[in-house]
Amino acid sequence: MAAGQEAPSPAAAGGGGWLYRVRGFSPGRGPGRKLVVYVLAPELLSPGSTGRLAAMLSSDPRFEAYEVWAERLPFPARGFAAVDLEEGEAAPGVREDILRRLEEYRAR
């Protein structure tokens, strides 16, 4: 690889992705309201970047992450879901084929 060139991401080559679970408080939904944001991304993100991304995806700029967890996936994936733990409501943004692959992966 030539100097200054970036290595291609594993996901771009069909090699995999990352599943993140970000737990936090969502003041925009009410005081002490807990929210979990799941993010499917093609590359490894820093905890700070993941928290900021979760705040954006939760639609609450005051979202405060207190736990970030990541797992490597053997297939490329993109999408997100925000789950309100108090109400049990979910705002999904994941394609059906990716959901099916996640279910098959978890079943193994």
C-alpha positions, 0 to 999 in steps of 0.5 A, spaced: 500 500 500 502 506 498 504 512 503 498 516 505 493 511 502 488 508 507 486 501 508 479 499 505 474 497 511 473 490 512 465 491 511 467 495 504 470 488 502 464 484 505 468 482 511 463 484 517 461 490 521 459 492 528 453 492 533 453 497 538 448 497 544 448 504 547 445 505 554 443 512 556 438 517 559 434 521 555 431 527 558 428 529 552 423 524 553 422 525 561 426 526 567 430 519 568 428 516 562 432 510 560 433 509 552 437 504 549 440 505 542 442 499 537 447 501 532 449 497 526 456 500 523 461 498 518 467 500 522 469 500 529 467 507 532 470 510 539 466 510 545 465 518 544 463 517 537 458 512 538 455 516 544 454 522 539 451 518 534 446 515 539 444 522 541 443 524 534 439 517 532 435 518 539 433 525 536 435 527 543 441 532 543 441 531 551 442 524 550 447 522 555 450 515 554 453 511 560 454 504 557 457 503 550 458 495 548 460 493 541 460 486 538 464 484 531 459 481 526 461 476 521 457 480 515 456 487 513 450 491 516 448 498 517 442 501 521 439 503 528 434 502 533 432 506 539 428 503 544 425 506 550 425 502 556 420 505 560 414 505 554 417 499 551 417 503 544 422 502 539 424 506 533 427 501 528 431 503 522 434 496 520 432 493 513 429 486 514 434 482 510 439 485 516 434 483 521 434 476 519 441 475 518 442 478 525 437 473 528 440 467 524 447 469 527 444 469 534 441 463 533 448 459 532 
